[in-house]
Amino acid sequence: QVQLVESGGGLVQPGGSLRLSCAASGGIFSRYAMGWYRQAPGKERELVVSISTSGTTYYADSVKGRSSISRDNAKNMVFLHMNSLRSEDTAVYYCSAVSDGSGRKYWGQGTQVTVSS
């Protein structure tokens, strides 16, 4: 059983930047593909970025070029850096972990990001 705890959300001005962190415990972190999803009010949860166990990354078009995902397997953490933030980036951001073996997915509790002046 993997536990994920996100941190780093908050209120950010348009054009600003943020770093979200996700701390994982309870599993062999290097064996999990990690991702960040977000869910805005009234919308479905969507995949924003992901990083595989081998380091292959994926970025949704909406954040491509202004975001970066990285992982630190020694510290069991994954990070999301975003800049040039827009109001449409406002959402609850969720960390996810998918086991390379079983395919089981785990979720964090989410962290709110609000982009507003």
C-alpha positions in Angstrom: 0.0 0.0 0.0 1.5 3.3 -1.1 0.7 6.6 0.6 1.1 9.8 -1.2 1.2 13.3 0.4 1.2 16.4 -1.7 2.4 19.8 -0.7 3.2 23.2 -2.2 -0.2 24.4 -3.3 -1.7 27.8 -2.6 -2.6 31.1 -4.1 -0.4 32.3 -7.0 -0.6 35.4 -9.1 -1.1 35.0 -12.9 2.3 34.7 -14.5 3.8 33.3 -11.3 5.3 29.9 -10.6 5.0 27.1 -8.2 6.5 23.8 -7.2 4.4 20.9 -6.0 5.9 18.1 -4.1 4.7 14.6 -3.5 6.2 12.4 -0.8 5.6 8.6 -1.2 5.8 5.9 1.4 4.9 2.3 1.7 6.3 0.9 -1.5 9.5 0.7 -3.6 9.2 4.1 -5.1 11.4 3.4 -8.1 8.9 0.8 -9.3 6.1 3.3 -9.7 5.3 5.5 -12.6 4.4 8.9 -11.1 2.0 11.5 -12.3 0.2 14.7 -11.5 -3.5 15.1 -12.3 -5.7 18.1 -11.7 -9.4 18.6 -11.4 -11.0 22.0 -11.8 -14.6 22.7 -10.5 -17.2 21.1 -12.7 -14.6 19.3 -14.8 -13.2 15.8 -14.9 -9.8 14.9 -13.5 -7.2 15.2 -16.2 -3.6 14.0 -16.5 -1.2 16.9 -16.5 2.3 15.3 -16.4 3.8 12.0 -15.8 7.2 10.3 -15.4 7.8 6.6 -15.9 10.1 4.4 -13.9 12.8 4.9 -16.6 12.3 8.7 -16.6 10.2 9.1 -19.7 8.0 12.1 -19.3 4.6 13.1 -20.7 3.2 16.6 -20.7 -0.4 17.6 -21.6 -0.6 20.2 -24.3 -2.1 22.7 -21.8 1.1 22.7 -19.8 3.8 21.8 -22.3 6.7 24.2 -22.3 5.9 25.8 -19.0 6.0 22.8 -16.7 8.5 20.2 -15.6 8.2 16.9 -13.7 11.1 15.3 -11.9 11.6 12.5 -9.5 14.1 11.7 -6.7 14.1 8.0 -6.1 16.5 8.4 -3.2 14.0 10.6 -1.4 10.8 8.9 -2.7 9.6 12.2 -4.0 8.2 13.6 -7.3 8.0 17.3 -8.1 6.0 19.4 -10.5 7.3 22.8 -11.5 5.0 25.2 -13.3 5.6 28.7 -14.5 3.6 31.3 -16.4 0.6 30.3 -14.5 -2.8 31.1 -15.8 -6.3 31.3 -14.2 -7.2 28.1 -16.0 -4.5 26.3 -14.1 -6.6 26.7 -11.0 -7.5 23.2 -9.7 -6.9 20.6 -7.1 -3.7 18.8 -8.1 -3.4 15.2 -7.3 -0.3 13.0 -7.2 -0.6 9.5 -8.5 1.5 6.4 -8.4 1.0 3.4 -10.7 2.8 0.1 -9.9 4.9 -1.1 -12.8 4.1 -4.7 -11.7 0.4 -4.8 -10.8 -0.8 -1.6 -12.5 -2.6 -0.6 -9.4 -3.0 3.2 -9.0 -2.7 5.2 -5.8 -3.8 8.7 -5.2 -2.8 11.5 -2.8 -5.4 13.7 -1.1 -4.8 16.6 -3.4 -3.6 20.1 -3.0 -5.4 23.3 -4.1 -3.7 25.6 -6.5 -5.5 28.9 -7.2 -4.2 31.3 -9.8 -5.6 34.8 -9.2 -4.7 38.4 -8.7 
